[in-house]
Amino acid sequence: MRMTSLRWFVQGAFLLLFLFLFLQTESKGEDILGYPVRFFLDFDPLVFLSTLLSARVLVPGFLLSLLLVVLTIFLGRVFCGWVCPLGTIHNLTGILNRRKRPVLPPGARRWKYLVLLFLLASSLFTAQVTGFLDPLCLLIRSLTLFLYPLFQNGMEAVFRAAAEGPVPFLAAPAEAFYTLFQRFLFAFREPHFYQAVFAGLFFGLIVGLNLLERRFWCKYLCPLGALLGLLSRKAVLKRSVGEGCTDCGRCQKACQGAAIGGDPRETIPSECLVCFDCDDLCPVGAVRFGFRGGEKGQALHLGRRAVLLSLFSGALAVPFLRVSPQSRSGLFPGKLIRPPGALDEKDFLAHCVRCGECMKVCLTNGLQPTFLEAGLEGLWTPVLVPSVGYCEYRCTLCGQVCPTGAIRPLKREDRKHVKIGTAFIDPGRCLPYAFGIPCLVCEEVCPTEVKSIWFETVRVIGREGREEPVKRPHVDPALCVGCGICEHYCPVRGEPAIRVVSTGESRSKENRLLL
């Protein structure tokens, strides 16, 4: 078997494993997820390093990434060439590109190293922005917010059309396939996300760059690839070219990285993806990979000015991200309701890498990506939107899937006592207050063991002058946990008559109900 064929097989296997774990990031009726859904993220050394710098804590789960570090030091960027699911997608889409020559000069390969320095400098000053560009976080977020909902809703429409369409004999097979898909591929609900279009456009742009040049992202922009490239500069596994080389240029055209420049006999070790394409395509068998010998290779030159500019830009970006009023100490936007177990806002932003795992696992689709609710620094971090979905009273899944500890894992019993906000009643819109119309919905759906919503019976005078008893709801702030189910099911359309805000959340001593 040629090494290229073996590599394609391994790439496909890891991509299927990644997608399988992604689909398992969802409750199947159990409190504990049955698979290590964070597997790929736990092996991400870039997320490990950026979290260590920004949050100043060592997340135990990321110690697995040290295995990838050791593997890269010895074998080079095998993760990029053989394992990375986003790299595999770039490989597949790159087949559509018939362009043989690079569109950018050789010096453009240093861009990804400058991006890496920018991200690490921002992390050093406690701004966690690595998740925007880390390939694993980017792919999971894109799948969660855009691709998976698109697939989910598209297949729902297809099956519904087949079951209810004018062709009767399609109904039975459609029902059977729908049951099968619902068991293995579909979520329990149809997910919708506010930032789906933006996430989809961002992902489409990155993948579309392959039409300019194959693996454009990997060659010029990927910060994880840059980090692994720095680790692989002295890799033991090396590419070498024998004396039989005829300078045909096939290896240069086939190189998936940016490892072969003008001279096919020279290799830039930090750019080599160890894909073996050059080895398999060499017509005279002059290219070899081995643990001995090998050419010295070209050195990586970033330029002192470019390095300093990247570091300075990364540091300068931090105050720019925090110029919004949300960044002021003690200022808490009411609608910024974080998931149960979330750290204090400052620490939360320092930990969260915007991977979207918590949003994917949310049972009600209530966790949505923020836009500017948490300022620029909090873009695409999770926030509870009760109008979309409430926080399940006994659910602890979001803490189980968070890779960085931004959301702490909670025991089921402890979860019931975590307060993420407080419900407030608007008498001007509440039916019993405003119109004297009986309504018991908020109290009926309240999940706390001792109902946090109680009724006061009052007698009101109707239009005809008769007194009628009406139950008016009240919220007990000591019992309310801010789950948002009352707001979600409030029958008043438009702006609901009961709303949940972050005030009183247990994660913050400053955001108290009464100052």
N, C-alpha and C positions, 0 to 999 in steps of 0.2 A: 504493500500500500504506500502510495506517495504521501509525503508529509503534508502536502496541501489538502489532500482528501481527508487525512486524519484530523487535521486542524478544523476543517469544516464540520466534521462529525462532532468534535469536542465543543466547538462554538455552538452548534445547534443544541447539544445536550444541556449546556449551561443556560442558554436562552430559554429553553423549555422549563428548566428548573426555576429560573427567575420568574417566569410567568406563572408557574404552578404555585410558588410561594406567594406571589402577588394575589392570586385568586383565593388563597387560603387566609389572607388578611381580612377575615370576615368571620363573624360568629356563625357557627352551624348549630346553634342551640345550646352551646356549652359556654361556661364562664371563662374557661381557659382555652386559648388557641392551641391546636394540636400539633403545629409545626413551627419551627424557628423562622418565622416570617422576616426577621431582621437579618437573616444570614448574610446577604451581600453587603448590607450597610455595616455590619460588624467587622467586615474585612476591609473596610475603606480607610486607609491610613490618612487620607486628606481630611476627612471628617473628624478622625481621631485627633489629628494635630491641631486643626482649627478650633475644636471644642476645648482642647487643653489650653490653648492660648487665650481664648475669649472668656471661658468660664472659670479658668484656673482650677479645674478639677480633673481627676483621672477617672474616666468612665470605664469600669471593669470590662464591659462587653467589648470594647474596642481593643483589648489586648490581643484578640484574634488577628487584628490587622498586622501585628508584628510578624506573623507567619508569612504574610504577603511581602513584607519588607525584606525578610531573609530570602525568600524565593526570588525576589527581584534582584537582590545583590548578587546572587549566584547565577541566575539564568537570564537576567534582563527583563524586558517588558513583556513577559509571557502573558500577564493578565490582560494587557491591551490587545494582544494578538489572538489569544485563545479563549479568554473567559468573559471579558466585559460585554454585557448584553447590549449596551448602546453601541459599542464598537461593532458587534455583529450586525446590528441594524444598519449601521453605516456601510458595512461590507455589502450587505444585500442591496441597498439602494444605489451603491456605487457601481453596480453592474450596468445600470442604465447610462452611465457616463462612458462615452466612447473617446473622450479626450485623452490623449496619450501623454501630453506634456503638462507639467505644472503651470498653473496660472500665476503663481506668485514667485518671487525670487527666493533663493535659498535662505536668505537672511530672515524671511518671515517665520521660519520655524521657531525663532526665539520668542515670538509673541506669547506663546503659552507659558513660558517661564516668567515673563513679566506679569501676566495675569495671575500666576501663582504667587508671586511676591506681593502683588497688590492685595490679594485675599488674605495672605498671612499677616501683612502689616495691619490691615483692618482688624483682624482677629486679635492681634497683640494689644490693640487699643479697645478691646472688648466689644467690637461690632462683628456679629456673626453673619457674614454675607456669603460664606463659602457655598451654602446650599443652593444658591441661584445657579451656579455653574458646575458644581460637582456632578459628574455624569450619572452616578447612581441616583442621587437625589433628584436630578433633573428628569430622569426617565420615570421614576416612581411617581413623581408629581404630575408629569404629563399623562401617564396612564390613568392616574386617579381622577384628575380634574377633567380630562378631555377624551382620551381614547377609549377608556373603559365605559364611561357613560354613553359615548357615541355608539359603541358596539352594542351595549345593553339596550338602549332605546331603539336602535335600528333593527335588531333581531326581534324585539317585542313587536314592532310594527309589522315585520314580515310575517311572524307567526299569527298575529291577529288578523292580518289580511287573508292568510291562507285558511284560517279557521272560520272566518265570517264571510269569505268571498263567495262568488257565484259558482264555484266548482265544488260540488258536495264531497267528492271522493278525496279531496285534499284535507278535509277537516280532521279525520282520524289520524293520519300520519303526522300532521302538524301538531296535534295534541300530544302524541307520543314523543316527538322530538323536543317539544317545548318542555315536557316533564324531565327529559334527560338533560337538556341544557340548564334548566332551573336548578338541578341538583349539583351540577359540576361547574357551570360557567356563570350563571346569573347571580346577582345579588338578591337579597330578600326584598329590596325596594329598588325603584328606578332612580339612580343617583342624578342629581343636578347640582351644578356649582356655578356661583356667580362669575368666577374668573376663568371659566372653561375656555372661552374664545381666546383670551390673552395667552393662556398656557398652551393652547393648541397652536396658535400662530408662532409662539416662541419655539416650540418643538419642531413645527414644520419648517421654520427658517433654518434651524440647525441641521436637520436632515436634508433639506433642499440644497445646502451648500455642497453636497456630494455631486450635484449636477455640474458644478464648476470644476471640482477636483475630487477624486475619490478620497474618502476619509479626511476631508478638509478639516473637520472639527478636531480629529485626533492629531493631525499634523501641526496645526497652527493655534488652536484655542484651548484644548482640554487641560485644565489645571491638574487633574489627577495624573494624566499622562506625563505632564511636566515633572511632577514629584517623583514618579516612578522612573522617569528618564534620568533624573539626578542620581537616584539610587543605583541605576544600572550602568553608570559610566565605567565601572571597573568589573563588570560582570565576567564570570568565568567562561560562560558559553559565548563563543565569538564566531563571527563570520570571517572567512578567509577566501581569497581568490588565488587560484594556482596560476602557473605560467602559461597554461593553455588558453587563457582568456583571449578572445578575438575582438574585444571591444564592440560587440554587436549591439549593446545597449538594452537588451531585453530585461536585464535585472533592474535597470534604472526605471524603465517604464512600469514594471510590475511591483516595485517597492510600495508597500502599503503605508509605510511611514515616510519620513524624509531623511532616510539613513544613507542613501547613495547619492553623491553629488555628481560633479562633472567627470570624475575618475571612478569607473566602476570597481576599481581595486581598493578604494578607500571606503571606510564605513564610519559613520558617526554612531557609536554604541548607544548613546542616550536616545537616539531616534529609531533604533531598530526594534520592530515589534515581534521579531522572531517568528514571522509568518511562514518562512521557508519557501516563499514564492520564487525568490531569486535562485534558490538551489534547484527546485524542480524544473524551472524554465530554462536553465542554462543548457544550450545545445551541445556543449563540449564537456560538461561536467566539471567546470573549473571552480564553481562555487561550493564551498563546504561550510558546515557548522560543526564546531568541535570544542573540546575543553582544553586543547593545547594549541599553541601557536596563534595564528590569526594576526591580522595587521594591527598595528598600533592604533589606527583610527584617527579621525579628526577630532580636535578639541572643541569644546563648546564655548563660544565667545558671545557673551551677552552685551558687553559694553558697560563700562562703569556708569556713564551718564544715564543710560536706560535703566539700570538697576536702581540707582538712586531716585530717579523720577518715579518708578513704580512704587518703591517703598514710601516715598513722600506722598504720592497720590493716594495710596491706601490709608495712610494716617490722616490725610486731609479729608478723606471721604467720611470719616467718623463724625466730626461736628456737622458736616453737611446733612447727614442722615438724621441728626438729632435737633434740627432747627425748629421742628414742629412743636406746637404747644403740648402734645401728648408726651413729649420727653421730659417735661418739667416734673420735678419731684412732687409727689402729692396730687398730681392732676390725673384723674382717672375718668376717661370717657365712659358714660353709662352703658353703652352697647358693647363695650369691650369685655365680653364674658368669656373667660378662658375655660378650657376643659377641667374637670375635677382632677386634682393632683398636680396642677400646673404650679410651677415655682412663682415666687414674687416676680413682678413684671420685668424688672431689670435683669434678674437671673434667667428668667424665661427667654428673653431675647438673646442673651448670651449663649444659651444652649441650643435653641431651636434652629434646625438646618432646613426647615421648610420641605421636608421630604414628602409630606402628604399622607404618611401612613395612618395617622390618627383620623384624618378625614375619610380615608378609605374604609376603616373599620367601624366608624360610627354607625350604630344601628338605625338611626332615624334620619341620617343625612343632615343633621343639625349643625355639625362642624363644617364651617365654610372658610375659605381663605380670605384674609382681610385684604382690603385695598389700602385705604389711608386711615382706617380707624385707629391703628396703633402707630401712626406716623410712617415715614419712609422706612425707618429701621424695621418696622414690624410687617412690611409687605409680605403677603402670602403666608403669614402665620395663622394658626387655627383660631377661630372665634365661633362661639355658639350663636346661631341665629334662630330664635324660637319660632319665628314665622315659617321657617323651612322644616325644622325638626327640633324636638326637645332632647334633653339629656336624660337617658334612661336611668332611673333611680338606683338600680343595682348594678349597672354596667361598669366594668373596670378595664375594658379592652384597650382604650387609648393609651393608658399607662403601660400596658404590656408590649405595645408595638413601638413606643418611642425609643429611638436608638441612643439618644444623648442624655436622657434623664430630664429633659425640659418638662415632661409630664411624669411625675413619680408613679410607680406602680402601687396600687392600693388594694388592700384586702376588701372583700365584698362587704364585710361588716363595717369596716372603717369608712367605706365609700358613702354610706348613708348619712354620715355625720359631716361630710365635707360640704361647705357652703360656697357656691360659686356666684351667688347674687341674691337679690331680694325682689319679690314681686310687689308692685304698687298698683292700686286700683284708681282708675280715672272716673270719678263720680259723674263727670259730664258725659261719659259714653257708656257707663255701666247701665244695663237695662233696668235693674231694680231701683237704682238711684235716679236716673234721668227720666224714666218713663213709668216707673212703678210696675214694670213687667217682670213676672217671676223668671228667674234664671238660676240654675244650680250647677252649671257645667263646671266651673272652676273648682268647686268643692268636690264634686264627684270624681274628677280626674286627679286630684291632688294625691301623690303617692306616699307621702310621709306616714309613718306608723301612727302618729297622732296628727290628725289633719291640721295643716298650717293655715287653712282657710276655714273660718267659722262664720256663722250667721247671727245677725241681730234682727229680731222680728220687730218691725215697726208698723204702725197703722198710718196709712196715707189716705187722703181724701181724693176720690176719683173725680172725673169730669161731671158726673151726675150728682156729686155731693155726698156719696156714700163712702164710709170708711172701709178700707180693705187691708188685711194684713199682708205685708211684703217682707221677705227675707233679704236683708242687705248683707253682702259678704264683707268680711274684714280679713286682713292678713296678719298672722302672728309672726313678726320678724324673727323671733327666737327659734321658731320651728321651720320656717321657710328655708329651703336649700337652694332656691333659684334655678330649679331644673328647667323651667320654661314651659312645662306641659300645659299649665293654665292659659298662658298666652297663645300657645299653639292651637288649642281647641276652643278659644273664646269665640262665640258665635257672631260677635260684632265684626262685620267686614271692614276692610280698610285698616285703619288704626285700631288695634284691639283695645278693649276696655280695661284690660289688666296687662301690665308690661313688666318685664324683668330687666333689671339693671345690675351692674356689677357691684353696686354699693353693698357693703357688709360681707364681702367675700372673705373666707377664712384664710386665704393665702396672704393677705395684706393687713397689717395693723393700721396703716394710714387710711385705707379706704373704708372707714367705719360708717355706720349708719348715722350716728350722732357724734359730732366732734367735741 
